[in-house]
Amino acid sequence: MLLLYGQLMGIGIFVAMGVVEEKSSRVAELLLSTVRPTHLLAGKVIGLGLLGLGQLLLIALLGLVAAGASGALEVEEDLLVAVGLALAWFVVGYAFYGAAFACAASLVSRQEDLQSVLTPLQMLLLVGFFLSFGVAAEPDGTLAVVSSFLPPVAPMIMPARIAVGEASTVEIVGAFVVTLLAAALLIPLAARIYSGAILRTGAAVKLRQAWSAARTG
């Protein structure tokens, strides 16, 4: 849970900082002379997402090897499945949050203003992190089941339930599909706002302004 929270938060902030850096240095203007805004957004999100996934995979492999060698855990099929599903949940969680962090960052032009637009997203992640402790204590309770189907927190809730064997196949598939659909709906919305805000420097851009600029641009 801690690793998933840290990776989603850390890579999301890297995405946001990169967007602001490109915007403030006018690099985005040069890049957008050859590529579309949605392609620029997708490249940044996918590239850093692969980095985060690679880091998690390396940590998971090292952890499994160390646990098996020390005898702390028996590396069996169920454990490998749980680790694989945790990585899958990072992918879908990052698809949801990566686009959102990039979209939020495109509204400002200075690193100093970044925190103000990222706070709501960081709070959502923090809520999911704290909820996961309650889920770990009662993985088959109402809170655990309901929160498993809430896309902003599901990427940290479901891996915890899967690890202790309290999530049925139907719940895992259903929650994954719901979160994936939410990410699929969010990405084009984030891309539109990003397109309308990425070239607007100076004062922070309001969501409505970015939406209108993308429509008329």
KAFEN-V163756 format. One record per residue. N is the residue number from 1. RES is the residue in one letter. PHI is phi in degrees with one decimal (* if undefined). NEAR is the number of other ideal C-beta (glycine too) atoms within 12 Angstrom. Layout:
N;RES;PHI;NEAR  N;RES;PHI;NEAR
//
This chain:
1;M;*;33  2;L;-66.2;21  3;L;-65.0;33  4;L;-63.5;42  5;Y;-60.2;34  6;G;-63.4;21  7;Q;-70.1;39  8;L;-62.4;46  9;M;-70.8;32  10;G;-65.0;28  11;I;-68.3;38  12;G;-60.4;40  13;I;-68.0;32  14;F;-59.6;30  15;V;-59.3;43  16;A;-62.7;42  17;M;-64.3;28  18;G;-64.6;33  19;V;-62.4;45  20;V;-66.2;36  21;E;-61.7;22  22;E;-64.6;32  23;K;-72.5;38  24;S;-71.0;26  25;S;-88.5;17  26;R;69.7;16  27;V;-62.8;19  28;A;-59.8;32  29;E;-62.6;19  30;L;-67.3;14  31;L;-65.0;23  32;L;-75.7;24  33;S;-76.8;13  34;T;-122.6;12  35;V;-128.7;19  36;R;-79.0;19  37;P;-55.5;36  38;T;-66.3;28  39;H;-70.7;18  40;L;-64.1;32  41;L;-62.5;42  42;A;-62.7;25  43;G;-62.1;25  44;K;-66.0;41  45;V;-65.9;40  46;I;-67.0;24  47;G;-59.7;21  48;L;-71.4;32  49;G;-64.6;35  50;L;-64.4;19  51;L;-61.5;23  52;G;-63.5;35  53;L;-65.1;31  54;G;-62.1;19  55;Q;-64.0;25  56;L;-63.6;35  57;L;-62.5;23  58;L;-62.9;17  59;I;-62.0;23  60;A;-63.1;29  61;L;-64.4;19  62;L;-62.6;16  63;G;-64.3;23  64;L;-64.9;24  65;V;-63.5;16  66;A;-64.8;15  67;A;-65.5;19  68;G;-67.7;17  69;A;-68.8;13  70;S;-85.6;12  71;G;81.5;9  72;A;-66.8;13  73;L;-139.6;19  74;E;-93.2;14  75;V;-79.4;22  76;E;-112.1;13  77;E;-60.0;10  78;D;-61.3;16  79;L;-67.7;23  80;L;-64.3;21  81;V;-63.6;20  82;A;-62.2;29  83;V;-65.8;31  84;G;-61.7;24  85;L;-68.7;31  86;A;-62.9;39  87;L;-65.2;31  88;A;-63.5;30  89;W;-69.0;45  90;F;-62.5;43  91;V;-59.2;33  92;V;-71.4;38  93;G;-66.9;49  94;Y;-69.4;43  95;A;-58.4;37  96;F;-72.3;42  97;Y;-84.8;50  98;G;-60.2;48  99;A;-64.2;40  100;A;-65.9;41  101;F;-64.4;45  102;A;-64.8;52  103;C;-61.6;43  104;A;-62.7;38  105;A;-65.9;45  106;S;-66.7;51  107;L;-79.3;39  108;V;-122.4;32  109;S;-116.8;28  110;R;-129.9;22  111;Q;-61.0;22  112;E;-64.6;13  113;D;-93.6;25  114;L;-64.9;32  115;Q;-59.4;21  116;S;-64.7;19  117;V;-91.4;33  118;L;-89.5;33  119;T;-54.1;17  120;P;-59.4;20  121;L;-69.0;33  122;Q;-65.0;27  123;M;-65.6;16  124;L;-59.8;30  125;L;-64.0;36  126;L;-65.9;22  127;V;-60.2;22  128;G;-62.1;38  129;F;-64.0;32  130;F;-70.2;22  131;L;-61.9;33  132;S;-63.4;38  133;F;-69.3;22  134;G;-64.9;24  135;V;-66.4;35  136;A;-62.3;26  137;A;-75.7;17  138;E;-140.6;20  139;P;-69.2;30  140;D;-110.1;20  141;G;-79.7;18  142;T;-61.9;13  143;L;-58.8;24  144;A;-64.2;34  145;V;-67.5;25  146;V;-65.5;20  147;S;-68.0;36  148;S;-64.2;41  149;F;-106.4;29  150;L;-102.1;26  151;P;-50.7;32  152;P;-65.3;32  153;V;-114.7;40  154;A;-55.5;47  155;P;-61.3;51  156;M;-104.7;48  157;I;-83.4;47  158;M;-63.7;45  159;P;-58.2;47  160;A;-66.1;39  161;R;-70.4;39  162;I;-64.6;39  163;A;-62.2;30  164;V;-97.8;22  165;G;74.5;18  166;E;-109.4;24  167;A;-116.6;33  168;S;-75.5;18  169;T;-59.7;13  170;V;-62.6;13  171;E;-65.8;27  172;I;-62.2;32  173;V;-65.2;19  174;G;-62.1;19  175;A;-65.5;37  176;F;-64.5;32  177;V;-64.3;20  178;V;-61.4;27  179;T;-66.7;38  180;L;-64.5;25  181;L;-64.6;19  182;A;-63.0;28  183;A;-65.1;31  184;A;-63.4;19  185;L;-77.1;19  186;L;-72.8;32  187;I;-58.1;29  188;P;-65.6;18  189;L;-65.4;25  190;A;-63.8;43  191;A;-63.9;33  192;R;-67.2;29  193;I;-64.9;38  194;Y;-58.6;47  195;S;-61.6;34  196;G;-81.8;30  197;A;-113.0;40  198;I;-63.5;43  199;L;-97.9;28  200;R;-95.8;28  201;T;-100.7;22  202;G;95.2;15  203;A;-66.6;13  204;A;-59.4;25  205;V;-91.2;31  206;K;-79.1;17  207;L;-56.4;23  208;R;-63.9;14  209;Q;-64.8;21  210;A;-64.1;33  211;W;-63.9;24  212;S;-67.2;18  213;A;-64.1;24  214;A;-68.7;30  215;R;-71.6;13  216;T;-93.2;11  217;G;-78.8;20
//
